[in-house]
Amino acid sequence: MYCDSECGAGDTMLRRWRRIVVLCCPGLLLLVVLVWSLYYQKATDGNSNDFSPRIDGKSRKMAVPFQDKPGTEVILLTYQRSGSSFLGELFNQHKRAFYFFEPLWGLYGVIDSRGNLTSLNGTVRPAPRRGLEYQLAEDTAVNFLKCHMHKLPLETMAYYKRRVGYNGSQMVEKEFHDFLGFPGRHRLLDENGYIKCINTTNWPNDKKCVPLLQKGCLQSEIRAIKTLRLRMWQVEKMLRDNPNLKIIHLVRDPRGALISRFQAHEMEAKVEMEASTRCLDILRDYNARVKLDKVYPGRIMQIKYEDMAAQPMETSKAVYKFLNLDLPKHVEMWLWMATKMGMARNGNFGTMRTNSNATAWAWTDKIPFHVALEIDHICKDVYDVFGYKPFESIASHRKMNDAISLTDDFSEAFLKVDTDAKRTHQKLEEYRKALEKRESKLREQPAEIKPFVVESFIQQKVTDKNGKVIRTKLVPFSKS
């Protein structure tokens, strides 16, 4: 068989291509692996608190579609029983807002029970101990606002089990779900099916509901979270890294907040301890806010619950103006119905108040006199900063019937946190004598007593001749 010169040339070319392929394949494979590893590292941001699903054949289907979409970001930073549920409804009622109630509640529940945190692909890791969780808490808040649900532990988004103790050597776990699924608490997530999904799914299959949560977040114009578990010193990095983020700091008279905690059966320690802890937190947050205002002007708004209760419509418009938005008509209508239309109160944790102003000051008719004086002594610095009056000044204006309404039953119940029975009895006797003394003085006064009017304060800007704001001052105004 004969072959011309072209046949030999073709055979040589074929051998060359085979040699090239053999030599290049390992290099190409190495390049693909390198590019993929860099991509995966970028996807997880190198963050130890990242809960992204691992990329493998099994868990890739669980991955939540991710994209960045800018929006107005709001953190409502406050304290227990300070009217935050009511203020949070300004966002929950907005049709284009993603509002999440206490995103850190589930996280701290696991931390306090020394349990594990679960990622979307089912892997678990031990929760950090108290005092070592601050970075994780901050990252969790930011990830909610950025719609980075793929980075969140499942315990913050859905149904989970929490360790509550041991029965001998057997660990006892309890299922918690009502906190997220409370009717109306997350209006947008009720409407898009997320709440129904987690209510009808067993743990840990709740991860299939997470895309609904992220979809609701990505479609929103406003992303707001309310939290009791962040403090003002923690938001500095958030403000620096997130230019769209704004903070609303809500404060309430500590006496009203503590009475409300007592009525809601949340009092966990003596009055002295509760008052000291609350007022220390408020002062620290105030001092941190003053410093942050200088670095990030116009990014933090401070609200007193009493002002919001007295002027709910004006305060709500000011909140939206702070966010460079107009108060929607449907939110305005809800606000009117919730505060002015005499709708029935819907519980200690609800948002409906027959008369919001009366609710804000109802504690003055319920607090035992000596307890109020004790809180006054502990929280004097808070009063000086926010303009709250000492109780002696408030009580001097109350009617005789109001004084008599301070029942002994309530006083005894309020004092049950004091373990010293003798001291408790002594305090109660002092309180009863104070009531009798005030009652006798009131009987000596003319029958016509002016109704009790509480004076509150609003912040007023002081400008120079060029219109530049040089400081703010507290200006009193009367509440009707």
RODO-228391 format. One record per residue (C-alpha): residue in one letter; x, y, z. Coordinates in pm, 1 decimal. Each point is the difference from the previous one (the first is absolute). Layout:
BEGIN
@residuo a u X v Y w Z
...
//
This chain:
BEGIN
@residuo m u 0.0 v 0.0 w 0.0
@residuo y u 136.2 v 336.5 w -95.6
@residuo c u -29.3 v 338.8 w 187.9
@residuo d u 105.0 v 334.5 w -132.8
@residuo s u 178.3 v 276.1 w 190.4
@residuo e u -330.4 v 156.5 w 115.3
@residuo c u -90.1 v -320.0 w 183.8
@residuo g u 323.3 v 15.2 w 203.6
@residuo a u -54.0 v 367.6 w 75.5
@residuo g u -354.2 v -66.2 w 122.9
@residuo d u 116.4 v -276.5 w 230.8
@residuo t u 264.8 v 230.2 w 145.9
@residuo m u -257.9 v 277.3 w 63.1
@residuo l u -232.8 v -243.3 w 176.8
@residuo r u 278.8 v -109.9 w 235.3
@residuo r u 80.6 v 365.5 w 79.1
@residuo w u -362.8 v 75.4 w 96.2
@residuo r u -13.4 v -304.7 w 221.7
@residuo r u 317.3 v 111.7 w 174.2
@residuo i u -143.1 v 353.6 w 52.0
@residuo v u -325.0 v -134.1 w 146.9
@residuo v u 186.8 v -237.2 w 235.1
@residuo l u 226.7 v 279.9 w 122.6
@residuo c u -274.9 v 265.8 w 35.9
@residuo c u -281.0 v -198.7 w 164.5
@residuo p u 147.1 v -2.5 w 354.7
@residuo g u 66.3 v 373.0 w -23.6
@residuo l u -353.5 v 73.7 w -119.9
@residuo l u -144.9 v -216.4 w 275.7
@residuo l u 211.5 v 179.7 w 261.1
@residuo l u -114.3 v 337.8 w -136.7
@residuo v u -366.3 v -100.1 w 22.5
@residuo v u 45.4 v -118.7 w 360.1
@residuo l u 179.6 v 324.1 w 93.8
@residuo v u -270.7 v 223.0 w -152.5
@residuo w u -275.0 v -199.6 w 169.9
@residuo s u 171.4 v 15.5 w 340.8
@residuo l u 43.4 v 377.7 w -30.3
@residuo y u -367.1 v 35.6 w -91.9
@residuo y u -111.5 v -207.7 w 296.3
@residuo q u 224.4 v 193.7 w 238.9
@residuo k u -147.4 v 326.7 w -125.7
@residuo a u -352.3 v -135.2 w 40.1
@residuo t u 60.5 v -69.1 w 368.2
@residuo d u 195.0 v 323.5 w 57.9
@residuo g u 248.4 v -192.7 w 212.2
@residuo n u -234.1 v 58.1 w 295.6
@residuo s u 0.2 v -249.1 w 287.8
@residuo n u -362.4 v 94.7 w 62.7
@residuo d u -105.3 v -90.5 w -356.0
@residuo f u -279.1 v -255.7 w -25.1
@residuo s u 4.6 v -36.6 w -382.4
@residuo p u -80.6 v -347.5 w -133.2
@residuo r u 299.9 v -203.4 w -111.6
@residuo i u 25.2 v -39.0 w -376.3
@residuo d u -41.4 v -367.3 w -75.7
@residuo g u -236.7 v -214.1 w -200.1
@residuo k u -238.3 v -48.8 w 290.1
@residuo s u -18.6 v 343.4 w 158.3
@residuo r u 17.9 v 216.1 w -312.4
@residuo k u -377.6 v -37.5 w -39.2
@residuo m u -48.8 v 153.2 w 344.6
@residuo a u 190.6 v 315.4 w -86.7
@residuo v u -208.9 v 317.9 w 5.4
@residuo p u 30.0 v 224.5 w -308.5
@residuo f u 206.3 v 299.8 w 103.5
@residuo q u 22.7 v 354.4 w -125.3
@residuo d u 70.0 v 341.5 w 148.4
@residuo k u -275.2 v 255.9 w -31.8
@residuo p u 22.7 v 338.5 w 176.5
@residuo g u -281.5 v 118.0 w 224.5
@residuo t u -66.3 v 215.6 w 305.1
@residuo e u 137.7 v -188.0 w 302.3
@residuo v u -124.6 v 67.7 w 353.0
@residuo i u 91.1 v -140.3 w 340.9
@residuo l u -244.6 v 80.4 w 279.8
@residuo l u 222.6 v -20.1 w 308.9
@residuo t u -185.3 v 0.1 w 329.8
@residuo y u -79.1 v -182.1 w 327.7
@residuo q u -268.5 v -233.3 w 136.7
@residuo r u -343.1 v 154.2 w 56.2
@residuo s u 91.3 v 331.9 w -162.6
@residuo g u -269.0 v 19.3 w -269.0
@residuo s u 219.2 v -153.6 w -269.8
@residuo s u -270.9 v -235.7 w -128.2
@residuo f u -221.0 v 300.7 w -64.7
@residuo l u 275.0 v 197.2 w -173.3
@residuo g u 101.3 v -305.3 w -202.5
@residuo e u -349.1 v -14.6 w -148.2
@residuo l u 82.0 v 314.9 w -198.5
@residuo f u 211.9 v -232.3 w -214.5
@residuo n u -199.9 v -320.5 w 38.3
@residuo q u -310.4 v 173.8 w -137.8
@residuo h u 188.3 v 137.6 w -303.0
@residuo k u -88.4 v -200.5 w -311.9
@residuo r u 351.9 v 25.1 w -141.5
@residuo a u 196.1 v -57.6 w 320.2
@residuo f u 178.2 v -309.4 w 127.4
@residuo y u -30.1 v 10.0 w 379.7
@residuo f u 148.7 v -266.2 w 225.5
@residuo f u -91.3 v -8.4 w 368.0
@residuo e u 295.9 v -84.0 w 227.2
@residuo p u 233.4 v -185.5 w -240.7
@residuo l u 245.2 v -63.5 w 286.1
@residuo w u -255.0 v -167.7 w 226.3
@residuo g u 57.3 v -348.3 w -139.1
@residuo l u 375.7 v 52.9 w -7.9
@residuo y u 20.2 v 89.8 w 368.2
@residuo g u -241.8 v -278.3 w 86.8
@residuo v u 250.0 v -250.6 w -137.1
@residuo i u 296.9 v 181.2 w 158.3
@residuo d u -160.1 v 1.6 w 345.1
@residuo s u -94.3 v -367.5 w -25.2
@residuo r u 353.3 v -89.2 w -118.9
@residuo g u -141.7 v -163.1 w -311.8
@residuo n u 111.9 v -21.7 w -363.6
@residuo l u -59.7 v 226.3 w -299.6
@residuo t u -112.1 v -157.4 w -326.0
@residuo s u 91.7 v 109.6 w -353.2
@residuo l u -224.2 v -46.7 w -302.3
@residuo n u 184.1 v -312.9 w -111.5
@residuo g u -57.4 v -167.6 w 335.6
@residuo t u 347.2 v 37.5 w 150.4
@residuo v u 8.9 v 112.4 w 362.4
@residuo r u 247.8 v 185.6 w 215.7
@residuo p u -0.6 v 83.2 w 372.8
@residuo a u -145.6 v 340.4 w 85.5
@residuo p u 250.7 v 243.2 w 155.6
@residuo r u -15.3 v 72.1 w 369.0
@residuo r u -141.3 v 322.8 w 140.3
@residuo g u 255.5 v 276.6 w -37.3
@residuo l u 146.3 v -154.7 w -315.5
@residuo e u -308.9 v 38.0 w -216.5
@residuo y u 12.7 v 373.1 w -82.4
@residuo q u 145.2 v -35.3 w -350.5
@residuo l u -244.9 v -276.2 w -87.1
@residuo a u -291.4 v 212.1 w 126.2
@residuo e u 112.1 v 300.0 w -207.6
@residuo d u 48.4 v -214.7 w -310.6
@residuo t u -344.8 v -153.2 w 47.8
@residuo a u -165.4 v 342.2 w 12.0
@residuo v u 184.5 v 119.8 w -310.6
@residuo n u -74.6 v -319.1 w -193.4
@residuo f u -371.6 v 42.9 w 63.9
@residuo l u 13.6 v 357.2 w -129.7
@residuo k u 203.8 v -106.0 w -306.1
@residuo c u -225.8 v -302.1 w -73.4
@residuo h u 302.6 v -230.4 w 42.0
@residuo m u -218.3 v -282.8 w 130.4
@residuo h u 252.1 v -257.0 w -121.9
@residuo k u 240.2 v 123.6 w 268.8
@residuo l u -245.0 v -25.2 w 291.2
@residuo p u -37.7 v -286.6 w 246.5
@residuo l u -335.7 v -168.2 w -53.5
@residuo e u -88.3 v 54.8 w 367.6
@residuo t u -43.9 v 373.1 w -65.8
@residuo m u -247.4 v -55.4 w -284.9
@residuo a u -215.3 v -299.9 w 79.7
@residuo y u -121.7 v -265.5 w 238.2
@residuo y u 258.7 v -162.6 w 221.6
@residuo k u 64.8 v -202.8 w 312.5
@residuo r u 174.4 v 149.9 w 298.4
@residuo r u 165.0 v -180.7 w 289.1
@residuo v u -191.6 v 76.1 w 320.1
@residuo g u 163.4 v -238.9 w 246.0
@residuo y u 71.2 v -361.0 w 84.2
@residuo n u -210.9 v -286.2 w 130.4
@residuo g u 270.4 v -195.6 w 170.0
@residuo s u 257.9 v -56.7 w -272.6
@residuo q u -255.4 v 56.2 w -279.7
@residuo m u 2.2 v 344.0 w -163.1
@residuo v u -344.1 v 162.4 w -19.0
@residuo e u -85.1 v 220.2 w -298.3
@residuo k u -304.4 v 216.9 w -53.1
@residuo e u -139.1 v 122.2 w -331.3
@residuo f u -40.2 v 374.7 w -47.7
@residuo h u -193.6 v 153.9 w -285.0
@residuo d u -265.8 v 243.9 w 122.8
@residuo f u 245.0 v 288.1 w 15.0
@residuo l u 30.5 v 23.0 w -379.0
@residuo g u -344.1 v -127.4 w -89.6
@residuo f u -204.5 v 230.6 w 224.4
@residuo p u -291.1 v 124.2 w -218.7
@residuo g u 69.2 v 336.4 w -159.2
@residuo r u 349.7 v 35.8 w 140.4
@residuo h u 155.1 v -31.8 w -348.1
@residuo r u -267.1 v 124.4 w -241.8
@residuo l u 204.2 v -38.2 w -321.2
@residuo l u 107.9 v -352.0 w 93.0
@residuo d u -359.8 v -90.7 w 81.6
@residuo e u -106.0 v 109.7 w -345.9
@residuo n u 277.5 v -168.7 w -198.9
@residuo g u -49.0 v -337.1 w 170.4
@residuo y u 319.0 v -15.1 w 208.6
@residuo i u -175.3 v -16.8 w 338.9
@residuo k u -239.2 v -267.2 w -129.2
@residuo c u 297.3 v -194.2 w -134.7
@residuo i u 189.9 v -12.2 w 328.7
@residuo n u -322.5 v -70.2 w 190.7
@residuo t u -68.1 v -309.9 w -208.5
@residuo t u 356.5 v -132.6 w -29.6
@residuo n u 196.5 v -205.4 w 250.2
@residuo w u 352.4 v 90.2 w 104.2
@residuo p u 249.8 v -0.3 w -169.5
@residuo n u -191.0 v -2.3 w -329.8
@residuo d u -91.9 v 364.1 w 62.2
@residuo k u 298.6 v 84.8 w -217.4
@residuo k u -224.3 v -48.3 w -303.1
@residuo c u -197.1 v 308.0 w 117.0
@residuo v u 304.2 v 231.5 w 1.0
@residuo p u -29.5 v 98.8 w -371.0
@residuo l u -341.0 v 151.6 w 83.6
@residuo l u 163.8 v 204.9 w 275.8
@residuo q u 273.3 v 122.9 w -231.7
@residuo k u -244.3 v 75.8 w -281.8
@residuo g u -205.7 v 218.4 w 233.2
@residuo c u 314.4 v 181.8 w 109.4
@residuo l u 133.1 v 58.7 w -353.1
@residuo q u -333.7 v 136.2 w -121.8
@residuo s u -22.1 v 258.1 w 278.6
@residuo e u 89.4 v 369.6 w -6.7
@residuo i u 51.3 v 25.1 w 376.9
@residuo r u 175.7 v -261.4 w 214.6
@residuo a u -49.0 v 46.9 w 370.7
@residuo i u 78.9 v -207.7 w 306.6
@residuo k u -92.1 v 60.6 w 361.2
@residuo t u 242.1 v -127.9 w 261.7
@residuo l u 48.9 v 18.7 w 375.6
@residuo r u 329.4 v -187.9 w -19.3
@residuo l u 229.1 v 249.5 w -170.6
@residuo r u 150.6 v 296.8 w 177.9
@residuo m u 100.6 v 332.5 w -151.6
@residuo w u 373.9 v -63.7 w 24.2
@residuo q u -44.3 v -298.8 w -232.8
@residuo v u -146.1 v 197.2 w -293.1
@residuo e u 308.6 v 211.6 w -78.0
@residuo k u 144.5 v -256.6 w -242.6
@residuo m u -344.3 v -54.3 w -152.9
@residuo l u -39.3 v 372.5 w -69.2
@residuo r u 348.5 v 15.5 w -151.5
@residuo d u -47.2 v -300.9 w -227.6
@residuo n u -364.5 v 61.0 w -97.6
@residuo p u -66.6 v 355.0 w -126.5
@residuo n u -374.2 v -71.8 w -39.8
@residuo l u -39.3 v -98.8 w 365.1
@residuo k u -177.3 v 222.6 w 253.4
@residuo i u -59.4 v -57.6 w 371.4
@residuo i u -309.6 v 91.6 w 202.7
@residuo h u 66.2 v 8.9 w 375.0
@residuo l u -323.2 v -34.8 w 202.3
@residuo v u 0.5 v 84.1 w 371.6
@residuo r u -275.9 v -18.3 w 261.4
@residuo d u -27.2 v 129.6 w 355.8
@residuo p u 158.8 v -285.2 w 201.1
@residuo r u -282.6 v 5.5 w 255.0
@residuo g u -261.1 v -63.8 w -270.7
@residuo a u 214.6 v -269.1 w -163.5
@residuo l u 60.3 v -186.4 w 327.8
@residuo i u -368.4 v 9.3 w 98.8
@residuo s u -81.9 v -138.4 w -343.7
@residuo r u 259.5 v -276.4 w 45.9
@residuo f u -158.3 v -88.2 w 332.1
@residuo q u -348.7 v -19.6 w -151.2
@residuo a u 132.7 v -221.0 w -281.3
@residuo h u 163.1 v -232.4 w 260.1
@residuo e u 348.3 v 78.1 w -130.1
@residuo m u 150.4 v 130.6 w 324.2
@residuo e u 298.6 v -222.9 w 70.8
@residuo a u 174.3 v 178.6 w 289.9
@residuo k u -47.9 v 256.4 w 271.7
@residuo v u -118.4 v 343.5 w -99.1
@residuo e u 341.0 v 146.5 w 84.5
@residuo m u 175.2 v -239.2 w -236.8
@residuo e u -253.8 v 43.8 w -279.5
@residuo a u 14.6 v 379.7 w 24.1
@residuo s u 380.3 v 7.9 w 17.3
@residuo t u 38.5 v -224.9 w -305.3
@residuo r u -255.7 v 188.4 w -208.0
@residuo c u 128.4 v 349.3 w 76.0
@residuo l u 363.1 v -101.4 w -47.6
@residuo d u -87.1 v -134.8 w -347.5
@residuo i u -186.8 v 319.5 w -88.2
@residuo l u 286.1 v 224.2 w 111.4
@residuo r u 263.2 v -204.3 w -184.2
@residuo d u -207.6 v 8.5 w -317.0
@residuo y u -55.5 v 373.8 w 36.1
@residuo n u 371.6 v 72.3 w 45.5
@residuo a u 87.8 v -222.3 w -298.2
@residuo r u -266.6 v 172.6 w -210.3
@residuo v u 141.5 v 345.1 w 78.4
@residuo k u 342.1 v -112.1 w -124.5
@residuo l u -140.4 v -170.5 w -309.4
@residuo d u -206.5 v 307.8 w -88.9
@residuo k u 321.5 v 194.0 w -49.9
@residuo v u 142.5 v -259.1 w -239.2
@residuo y u -325.2 v -99.3 w -173.9
@residuo p u -230.4 v 304.8 w 16.8
@residuo g u -358.2 v -60.3 w -104.8
@residuo r u 28.5 v -380.0 w 31.5
@residuo i u -146.8 v -44.0 w 351.9
@residuo m u -340.6 v 115.6 w 123.3
@residuo q u -99.2 v 1.6 w 365.9
@residuo i u -364.6 v -32.9 w 104.9
@residuo k u -168.3 v 6.9 w 338.5
@residuo y u -292.9 v -239.1 w 27.4
@residuo e u -199.6 v 260.9 w 191.2
@residuo d u 30.0 v 247.1 w -288.6
@residuo m u -100.8 v -266.6 w -249.3
@residuo a u -304.6 v -89.6 w 211.3
@residuo a u -104.1 v 364.6 w 35.1
@residuo q u 47.7 v 86.1 w -367.1
@residuo p u -0.8 v -328.3 w -194.5
@residuo m u -72.9 v 150.6 w -339.9
@residuo e u 261.2 v 274.6 w 26.6
@residuo t u 261.4 v -243.0 w 131.3
@residuo s u -72.0 v -251.5 w -275.5
@residuo k u 39.6 v 264.6 w -269.0
@residuo a u 327.1 v 107.6 w 160.9
@residuo v u 124.3 v -361.7 w -10.8
@residuo y u -71.6 v -29.4 w -371.4
@residuo k u 148.9 v 342.3 w -66.1
@residuo f u 314.9 v -119.3 w 176.7
@residuo l u 8.3 v -282.1 w -256.8
@residuo n u -58.6 v 249.3 w -285.7
@residuo l u -341.7 v -155.7 w -65.1
@residuo d u -362.9 v 107.6 w 24.0
@residuo l u -237.9 v -168.2 w 244.6
@residuo p u -223.4 v -220.7 w -219.7
@residuo k u -373.9 v 63.2 w 20.9
@residuo h u -76.5 v -361.1 w 94.2
@residuo v u 247.2 v 18.7 w 291.3
@residuo e u -152.4 v 331.2 w 104.9
@residuo m u -345.0 v -161.0 w 0.4
@residuo w u 121.9 v -292.4 w 212.0
@residuo l u 161.6 v 243.2 w 243.4
@residuo w u -322.8 v 195.2 w 37.7
@residuo m u -201.0 v -315.4 w 66.1
@residuo a u 257.6 v -136.6 w 246.2
@residuo t u 22.2 v 313.7 w 214.9
@residuo k u -309.9 v 217.2 w -46.5
@residuo m u -297.7 v -217.0 w -95.0
@residuo g u -49.4 v -171.4 w 334.1
@residuo m u 97.0 v -344.1 w -125.8
@residuo a u 35.5 v -260.7 w 272.7
@residuo r u 341.0 v -55.5 w 155.8
@residuo n u 148.2 v -325.4 w -134.2
@residuo g u 213.4 v -113.1 w 291.8
@residuo n u 330.8 v 86.2 w 166.2
@residuo f u 191.5 v -79.6 w -318.5
@residuo g u -252.8 v 145.7 w -244.9
@residuo t u 1.7 v 322.8 w -195.2
@residuo m u -357.3 v 128.6 w 48.5
@residuo r u -57.1 v 260.8 w 270.6
@residuo t u -337.3 v 163.4 w 66.4
@residuo n u 183.1 v 317.2 w 101.6
@residuo s u 374.2 v -11.6 w -60.3
@residuo n u 69.8 v 307.0 w 213.9
@residuo a u -192.3 v -140.3 w 298.4
@residuo t u 179.3 v -332.3 w -42.6
@residuo a u 340.4 v 168.8 w 11.1
@residuo w u -74.8 v 157.6 w 337.0
@residuo a u -216.7 v -273.6 w 154.3
@residuo w u 295.1 v -111.1 w 214.6
@residuo t u -37.7 v 312.9 w 216.7
@residuo d u -323.0 v -145.8 w 142.6
@residuo k u 149.5 v -342.4 w 64.6
@residuo i u 353.1 v 36.5 w 130.2
@residuo p u 46.6 v -19.5 w 379.6
@residuo f u 123.7 v 332.3 w 134.3
@residuo h u 316.8 v -130.9 w 166.3
@residuo v u 89.8 v -206.3 w -310.4
@residuo a u -27.2 v 311.0 w -216.4
@residuo l u 227.1 v 193.4 w 238.3
@residuo e u 253.8 v -281.8 w -5.5
@residuo i u 9.9 v 0.6 w -380.5
@residuo d u 26.3 v 379.5 w 4.7
@residuo h u 311.5 v -24.2 w 213.7
@residuo i u 162.2 v -262.8 w -225.1
@residuo c u -93.2 v 158.9 w -333.5
@residuo k u 56.1 v 369.1 w 77.1
@residuo d u 261.5 v 34.8 w -275.7
@residuo v u -246.2 v -136.4 w -257.9
@residuo y u -260.6 v 253.0 w 114.8
@residuo d u 250.5 v 283.2 w -37.7
@residuo v u 83.3 v -103.7 w -357.2
@residuo f u -354.2 v -66.3 w -124.3
@residuo g u -197.4 v 249.2 w 208.3
@residuo y u -204.4 v -245.6 w 207.3
@residuo k u -141.7 v 141.4 w 324.0
@residuo p u 51.0 v -159.3 w 343.1
@residuo f u -305.8 v -184.3 w 125.7
@residuo e u -50.5 v 232.8 w 294.3
@residuo s u -67.7 v 280.8 w -244.8
@residuo i u -242.2 v -212.9 w -202.7
@residuo a u -183.3 v -144.5 w 300.8
@residuo s u -69.1 v 343.0 w 149.6
@residuo h u -240.5 v 66.6 w -288.5
@residuo r u -197.1 v -320.7 w 26.7
@residuo k u -358.0 v -5.4 w 119.4
@residuo m u -89.8 v -153.6 w 334.6
@residuo n u -179.3 v -287.1 w -177.6
@residuo d u 316.4 v -72.0 w -194.1
@residuo a u 196.9 v -26.5 w 322.9
@residuo i u -254.0 v -239.5 w 150.9
@residuo s u 14.2 v -214.9 w -317.1
@residuo l u 355.5 v -105.7 w 89.5
@residuo t u -117.4 v -326.7 w 153.2
@residuo d u 183.9 v -195.3 w 264.1
@residuo d u -39.2 v -318.0 w -205.8
@residuo f u 204.6 v 141.9 w -283.9
@residuo s u 264.0 v 133.7 w 236.1
@residuo e u 39.5 v -335.3 w 173.4
@residuo a u 27.0 v -182.5 w -332.7
@residuo f u 253.9 v 248.2 w -130.2
@residuo l u 214.2 v -51.3 w 308.4
@residuo k u 1.7 v -379.0 w -23.6
@residuo v u 339.9 v 13.8 w -167.5
@residuo d u 150.2 v 112.8 w 330.6
@residuo t u 114.1 v -312.5 w 184.4
@residuo d u 23.2 v 177.5 w 338.0
@residuo a u -352.8 v -33.6 w 143.2
@residuo k u 66.2 v 242.8 w 285.7
@residuo r u 130.6 v 265.7 w -238.7
@residuo t u -298.0 v -57.0 w -227.8
@residuo h u -243.9 v 52.7 w 285.9
@residuo q u 186.3 v 313.8 w 109.4
@residuo k u -17.0 v 146.2 w -350.4
@residuo l u -368.9 v -76.4 w -23.2
@residuo e u -71.3 v 170.2 w 331.7
@residuo e u 194.3 v 307.8 w -113.4
@residuo y u -199.0 v 3.6 w -319.1
@residuo r u -333.9 v -23.4 w 184.4
@residuo k u 95.7 v 285.4 w 231.2
@residuo a u 101.5 v 212.1 w -298.0
@residuo l u -339.9 v -65.2 w -158.5
@residuo e u -185.8 v 95.8 w 317.3
@residuo k u 200.9 v 319.0 w 33.2
@residuo r u -62.8 v 102.0 w -360.7
@residuo e u -369.2 v -88.3 w 31.3
@residuo s u -42.5 v 223.8 w 303.9
@residuo k u 171.1 v 288.7 w -178.9
@residuo l u -226.9 v -40.8 w -298.4
@residuo r u -309.0 v 10.3 w 223.6
@residuo e u 115.3 v 336.7 w 136.3
@residuo q u 28.9 v 142.9 w -353.9
@residuo p u -295.0 v 152.0 w -187.7
@residuo a u -229.6 v -255.1 w -159.4
@residuo e u 78.5 v 133.7 w -347.9
@residuo i u 331.2 v -153.4 w -103.5
@residuo k u 143.5 v 55.5 w -344.1
@residuo p u 32.6 v -315.1 w -210.7
@residuo f u 342.1 v -153.4 w -23.6
@residuo v u 197.1 v 128.2 w -299.0
@residuo v u 339.3 v -146.4 w -83.0
@residuo e u 256.7 v 229.6 w -148.8
@residuo s u 232.7 v -153.0 w -257.8
@residuo f u 279.9 v 134.6 w -214.3
@residuo i u 92.7 v 8.3 w -364.9
@residuo q u 334.4 v 78.3 w -157.7
@residuo q u 20.9 v 339.1 w -168.0
@residuo k u 287.3 v 106.3 w -223.5
@residuo v u 183.6 v 323.9 w 78.7
@residuo t u 155.4 v 171.3 w -302.8
@residuo d u 236.1 v 292.7 w -49.8
@residuo k u -70.9 v 298.6 w -225.3
@residuo n u 110.1 v -199.8 w -304.7
@residuo g u -249.5 v -279.2 w 72.9
@residuo k u 264.4 v -251.2 w 111.6
@residuo v u -105.0 v -230.2 w 284.7
@residuo i u 229.6 v 63.7 w 296.7
@residuo r u -180.0 v -208.4 w 264.8
@residuo t u -331.7 v -148.6 w 104.9
@residuo k u -200.3 v 75.3 w 311.6
@residuo l u -292.7 v -162.0 w 180.3
@residuo v u -320.5 v 203.9 w -21.8
@residuo p u -298.4 v -95.6 w 221.3
@residuo f u -345.2 v -53.2 w -145.4
@residuo s u -321.5 v -124.4 w 160.2
@residuo k u -170.0 v -320.2 w -93.3
@residuo s u -377.8 v 0.2 w -26.1
//
